[in-house]
Each structure stands twice: as C-alpha cells, then as structure tokens.
Amino acid sequence: MLGRRLPLIWPDARRLRIRLGMVLVAGSLAACASPPEGVLTPVAQSAPDATAVSIMVATTRAPSENPGLLYSGERGTTIDFNELVVSIPPEDNRKVGEVQWPKKLPPDPSREFATLSASQFTSVSEVEAWYRQNRSPTGRLLIFVHGFNTRYESAVYRFAQIAHDSNTDATPVMFTWPSRGSVFDYGYDKESTNYSRSALEALLAGAAAAPEIKDITILAHSMGTWLTMESLRQMAIRNDGIPGKIGNVILASPDLDVDVFRQQLADMGPERPQFTVFVSKDDRALTLSRRISGNVDRLGQIDISDPIYREEFERGGITILDLSALQVGDRLNHSKFAESPEVVKLLGQRLIDGQAVTDQDLGLGTELGATALSVSNTVGSAAGMAISAPISIVDPKARDTFGAQSRRFGRGLGETIDGVATGLTLGLSDRPATRRRCEPGDANCR
C-alpha cells in the first residue's frame, strides 16, 4: 500500500559480508573479457606451426543442445567420454601459462586457441583405441580435475594449455564434473563434487587396472581437490587401500578445510600416494571460501612459516610449494599453478613424474630460504635474501639434505643455520600437532 511504512530489516552481518565478498569476486571475474559462446565448434583447419593437443574427457555433466558447448553445468545420468583436439597457437604468438581465448568466432588459430575436433566415444573399444594412439612411452597417465566456477569449455582449454606448456609426456585425461560456471553457485558446485565422486573413483580404478598404464598422477584444482580427496578416501575404504599405480597427487590451491584434510589422509591409511600442495597466502577466492565455511583455515592458504604446519606436513611426508610471492594475471591469485611459467615447468619436468623438487629446480636460495624461513630473524640478512625467491618449499627431506645445501651456500652461514635448525627441530617436538580453530572476532587467531 502506498504511504505504508514497512519495517526495515537488516540482514545478518556475517551474511552481508559474504554477499559483499561474492559481489567483489564476481566483479573481478566480470572485469575480464568473456570469450564468445561456442568455442568448441571445430574449425576447418589449424595454422602453420600451431600444436594440436588431444585430450580425453570423462564427464558427469548433462549434454548441451548447443554443439559449440557440448555439455552444460547440470548433472548428467551417465559418465560420457569424449576426445577434444585443441590447437595451440605458435610459440611466437603466445605466452606460456596463458589461454589465448578467441575474441570472436571463428577463431584465428595463428593467435588463438581453437577446437579442431570434438567426438564422443560410444564404446569401451573406442576409449582403448584412443589410449593406444596417445599412449606415453613411459605408460604415465595425467588426470586433471578442475575447480569451482568452471564451464566445460574453460576446463578443456585450460587443461590443453597445461598439457602443452608443461611439456609432460604423460597421456592427458580430464575429469569434469557439473559446475554451473557462476560464482553465486558455490553450494550447487560443492554438491556436484559429491555427486561425482563415485564416477571419478570408477575412472581411477579402471585406469589402475589397465596393464599398459604404469603410473597415474592426479592434478586437482580448487574445489576439485575436495572431489579428488573424497574419491581416493572412498576407494581406500572400499578396497582396503589405494592402488599403487596412483603414486602422485598434486593439489593446487585446494579449497579444503585443513581439519577435514587431516581426516581424509588418515582414512586413506599409511600406503597412500605422495602429496604435493600448492599454497598462496594471497588467494582471494580461498579467503571468501574460508568465510563461508566457518572461518577454518583452507589448505591452499596456509602459512608455511607457521612451525605447527611445517612440522605436521614434514612428518606426514607432504611437500608444500608456497607461491605467495609469484605474480600472475589472475586477479584472484587462484590459478598460479597454471599461469606461472615457472610452476608449469615444474609440473612437467618434476612433479607429474613423481620426482622430488630440488635446489636445482628452484635454485639453492629458494630451498635454503624456505627451510630457514621460521628463523630468519636469527640468521640475519643473508637468509632474508634467500627467502625473497618467488617459490618456497617445505620438503619432507629438507632436514636430511639441509647440511649439504648449507655447506654449498657457504661454510660460515651454514654452521650458523645448522645450529638454529637443530634447535628448531628439538623445539617442534613439544608443539601440539593440530591447529586450533579460529572463532569469529578472535583477534589473536590467524
């Protein structure tokens, strides 16, 4: 009724902060130019010196009526398998770590990503034939699981870029789950990962059972790490362990509650894969996720200078790579693992192969600096220079190799740091193994 006064109702303050945060994140995403719809429509031909990347895609998404999309963000009733062949522009016309999205359709393959073919497999024999044609000489398989807010075509092009830029010899396979591709559908996407965990488990079990596949690496991003961990946990409980062929799991910017991650690892048992985790303290997407999820630390945003976390992960044999100092084009700092040329190089040359990252990969200063990170005030400016490297590492073998590294760095400094590191090691034994939960309004809790 006109003129009638209605009561003014203010929303709950916490919900208002979350909504404002989501609006800011959505604004950051909208600030980037959106690619045209239908980029998966095949082009007639590629360009000279362009590279064709063939990937197999397994999905629990529902098909789309638009042939340029192939699949929607809704949930399908079966697992579909497809082959996508993506054209990557010549090296002179692109930067490593970037997806050159078409500005209009049809794309220009000399400067933009383009789809050369998209075909659905209708039988197991077709899947097996694709694998035989694209099999790695080493029998290595790389399975990529994308994250939150990801459309089908975005996942395809991102994985094609990773497979190409990393220069890995592993056969590329992607598992894509139903994501609506909207920052406001966090709850739907999270439930879709639960919907898809048995399907991912079936894919992993089938790959592990194939005699021609010798080694499997899983690379999961963001919310896809939850799906990966739940599928592995489910597999371990169902089969009293995880197949030995699944030897390496890489979690990039994991949107995982650290308490839940601990329990998932425990449920897998002692014979679990080697885990490598990419973290970044400036990950804005995970800041929002933490606020939504009860203000508990997200695994992908932990501070490796915290001695409690450092001891826990070293004791658990988990390698942590801190990318906080890296600067990439992602305004949310949530995709550094794919956009940083340094990290993509590490993926292809070391991590996908299940090899340890050494000082030869990161530079002596980086690994030494990470090991000495907690004691930088004691050892002085020399360690401070080491810490300034763009990638820091917590390696379970760091304490075993620390003496040799410090001697190479300089005998005098090495003796100083060795002494401090020994004291740090002894002091950590008295620390609690878990981190207390942060409560809203607790100014003393980080």
N, C-alpha and C positions, 0 to 999 in steps of 0.2 A: 504494500500500500504506500502511495506517495505520502511523504511527510512523516511516516512512522519511523521512529528511531529503533534500530536493531542493536543488540548488544555487540560490542567489539570484542572478538575472541582472538587472542594471540596464540599462535601455535607454540607447542613445546619448544623451548630454546634450543635443545640439542637437535631436534628435527629440523629446525630452521637453519642451524649451522650446516647440517648435512645437505639440505636442499641448496643452500647458497654455494656450498663447495661443489656440488654436482653441476650447478649452473656455470661456475667458473671453469670447471673442467670441460664442459660442453662448449663453452666459448672458445677455449684454447683449441679444441678439435675443429670447431667451425671456422676458425681463423685460417686454417689450411684449405687450399682449394680442393674441392671434391672432384674426384675423377668422374668421367661420364659413365652412365649406366650401360652395361652390356659389353664390357671389355673382353669377355670370354668368347665372343663371336670370332671364329677363326678368320684370319686374313689370308689373302691369296698366296702371298709369298713373303719371305723374310728379306733381310738386307745383306749385302756382302759383308763378311767379317762378323756378322752377328752370330751369337751362340744359341743353339737350341738345347733346352733343358727339359727332359722328360721326367715327370714325377707321377707316381701312382697315388691316388687319393681315395681313402676309405672314409665314409661319412655316415652319420646318423641323421643328417638333415633331410627335410622333405624336399622333393624336387620342385623346381620353379617352372612355371609355364613359359617364362622368358628364356629363350635359348642362349641369350647373352649373359644370363646369371647362373643357369644350370640348377642351383639349389638356393632355397630361401633360408631364413633363420628359424623356421618352425621345425618341429620334431617329426622325423620320419618313422616308419614302422619296420624298416629293414636296414641292413648295412649295405650301402651301394659302393661299388668300386669303379673308378674312372682313371683314364690316362689323360693328363694335360701336358701338352708340349708348349713351352713358353720360349719366345725369342727374346734374348737379352741383347741390348744394343752393343755395338763395338766398344772396346775399352776406351778409345779416344773420346767417346761421346757421353761418358757417364763417370760417376764417382762410385768407388767401392762402398758398399753399405747403403746405397740409395735405391729405391724403386722408382724408375722413371715412368710415372703414370701418364697415359695418353691424355693430351689436352682436349682432343676431340676424336671422333670415330669416322673412318677407320684410323688406327694409329700409324705413326711413322716408325717402322721397325729400325730405321737407322739411328733414331734418337730416343725411342720409347719402347717400353715393354709391349709385346704383342702376343696373342694366342695363335699358335699355328694349327693346333688340332685339339679337339675335346671329344673323347669317345668313352662310352660306358661299357664295362665288361659285364657280360651276361652269364658267364660260366667260370668255374674254377680253372679250367684249362686255359682260358684267355689270360687270367691273372698269372698263371705259371709261365705262360709264353712270354708275357711282358717281363717277368723277372729274369728269365733266361737271356733275353735280349739285352737287359740293362744290368746284369749281374756284375758286381765288383769282382775283380780278380782275387781279392782277399776274402770274399764272402761276407763282407761287412754290410750291415743294414743301418740306416739312419731313419728313425721315426720321429717326426715333428708333430707336436701338439700345440696348437695356437692358444691364445688367451682370450680374455673378455673383450666384448665390443668389437668383434671381428666378423666381417662378411666373408662369404665363401671365396669370392674373387680376391679379396685382400689377403686371405690366408694363402691362396695359391701363388700369388705374385711374390709375397714376402718369402715363402719357402723356396721358390725358384731362385730368388736373389741370394738367400743364404747358401743354398747348394752350390750356386755358381761362384760366389765370392769367396767361399771358404776353400774352394778347390779340393774338396774331400773326394776320396774315391769310393765312399760308401754309397750304396744304392738308395736313392731318396724316396721315402714313403711318408705321406702325411695323413694324420687322423684329424678330421674336422668335425666338431660337434655343433649342435644348434645354438647359435648366437645371433641375436637379432640386430647386432651392429649398432646399438644405441647405448649411450652412457646411462640412460634412465632405466635400462632393463637389467640392472645388476642381479636382482633376485631371480628373474627368469633364467638368465645365463647360468647362475650358480646351480639352480635345479637341473638345468640341461646337462651339466657335467655329471651329476649323479645319475641322470637318465642314461648316460652314455658309458658308464664305467665298465659294465659287463661287455659291451661291444669292443672297447679298447682292450680289455683283458683277452677276449677271443682273438683279436688281431695279434697280440703279443704271443699268445700260446701257439697260434698257427705258425708264426714266424720262427719261434723257438723249436718247433717240432720239425721244420724243414731241414733235411740233412745238408743241403747245399748252402744254407745260411750258417755262418760260423760265429758271428759276433753281432750283437744288437746294441746300439746306442740310442737312448731316448733323449730328445731335446724338447723341453716343455717350457712354455712362457706364461707368466701371469696366472690367471685362473686355470689355465691348462695344467699347471703344476698340481693343483688340487685333484683334478681328474686323473693325472698320472699316478700320484701317490695312492689314491684310493683304489685304482685298478691293480697296482702292484701289491698293496696290502691285501686286497681281496684274493688275488692269485696266491699269495703266500699262505693265507689261512686255508684256502680250498685245497691246495696241493702240498701243504707242509713245506713250503719254501718257494723260492723264485728260481726259474730255470737259469742255469749257469751261463747260458749264452747272453742273457741280458746283463752285460757286465758293467755298463756305464750309464748313469742318469745325470743329465745336466738340467738344472732348474734355473731359469733366467727370470729375474725379477719376480720370485714366487709370491703369489698372493695367498700366503699360508699363515695361519696362526701358529706361532712358534711352539705353543704347548701341544697343539694337535700334531704338528710335525714330529715332535718327540715321540708321541704315542704311535704314530704311523710307522716310524722306524722300529720301535720296539715290537710291534705286531708282525713286522716282516721277519724278525729273527736275526740271528748273527750272520747267516750266509746271505747277505743282501748285496746289491750292486754297489759299485763305487759311486759316490755322490759328489758332484761339483755344483756349487751355488754361486750365482752372480748376484751381488747386492749393490745397492746405491742409496745412500742416506738421503739424497735429494729427489727421490722418486715421488712425485706429486700424486700419482694415481694410487700408490700404496698408502700415502698419508690419508687420503679420503677413505680408502678401504678400512684402515685402522679405526677411523671414527665411526664407521658404520658397524664395525664388528666388535664393539665392546672395549675399545681402547687397549687392546692387547697387541704387542709387537708383531709386525708382519715379518716373516723370514727374510723377504727381499729388501728390508730396510734396516737390518740390524747394524750396529756399530761394532766393527771388528776390533776396535781398540778397547772394548769392554772385556776385561780379563775373564769374566764368568763365561761369556760366549766363546772366547778364544779357547779356553781350556776344554769346554764341552765339545766343541766341534773337532778340536785336535784329538781328543780322546776317542771320539766316535769315528775318526778316520775320514772326515768330510772336509773337502777343500773349499775354501771361500775365496772368491775373487771380488775385491771391492772396486767398483767402477765409479765411485763418487766424484773423483777428480776429472773424469772424462767429460768432454763437452761434445754433444751431437746436436742434430737438428730437431730432435724430438722435444717439444716444449714441456712435456710431462716427465721427461727423463726416465721413461718406462721401457724403451726399446734399444737401450745402448748395446745390448748383446748382438744385435743385428746391424745397427747403423755404424758402429765404430769399426774402422778398418783393422785396428789392432786386435780387437776381440774376435772378429770374423776370421782373421788369420790364425789366432789361437785355436778356434774351433776346428778348422780344417787340418791344421798341422799337428795338433796335440790332443785336444780333448775328445773329438769324435773317435779317435783311435784308441782312447782309453789310456793315453800316456800322461805322466805327471808333467806339470808345468814347472820348468826350472829357471835358474837365473839366466840361462842362455836365451830363453824365450822372452822374459820380461826385462832383462838387464839386472846386473848384480845389485844396483841401488834399490830397485823395487822390492826384491825379495828380502834383502837385508833390512830395508826400511820398514817393511811390514812386520818382520819378526821383532824389530826393536821399537815398534810403534808405541807400546804401552810404557816405555821407559825413555822416551825422547827427551824429557826434561833433565834426566840424569846424564845421558851420554852427550848432550850438547848439540852444537850446530851441525856437526858432520852427519849425525843421524837425521837431523832435520832436513838436510839436502836430500838424503836418500828417500825420505818419506814423501817428497814432492813429486815422485814419479806418478804417472797417470793411472796405473793399475797396481793395487796392493794385493797381497796373497797371504792367506793363512793356510799353510800346508801341513798336514799331519806329520810329515817327515822333516819339518823345519828344524826341530830341536836336534835331530840326528845330524843334519848337514850344516848346522849353524857354524860350528867351529871352522870347518873348511872354508866356508864363504867369508867369514870374518878375517881369516888369515890372508885370503886373496885381496880383501879390501884394504888391509893394512894391519901390520902386526900390533902396533900400539893401540889403535882403536879397537882391534879385535879382542885384546885382552880385557879392555875396559868393558866392552859389551858382554863378553862371555861371563864376566863376574856378575853383572847386573842380571843377565838372563838366568843364571843359576839361581839367584835369589828370587827372581820372579817365579821360576818353576816351583821352588820349595814353598813359596807363599801361596801359590794357587791351590795347593793340596788342602788348605784349610778353608777354601771358599766353598759356599754351597753350589751345587751343580745346577740349580734351577734359578730362574729369574722371577722375581715377584711380579704379580700382575699390577698394572697401573690403574689407579682409580681416577675418575673424573675429578678435576680440581686439585689433584695431588701435585704440588709444585716441585716436590723433591724426586718425583719419579719420571724418568726419561722414556 
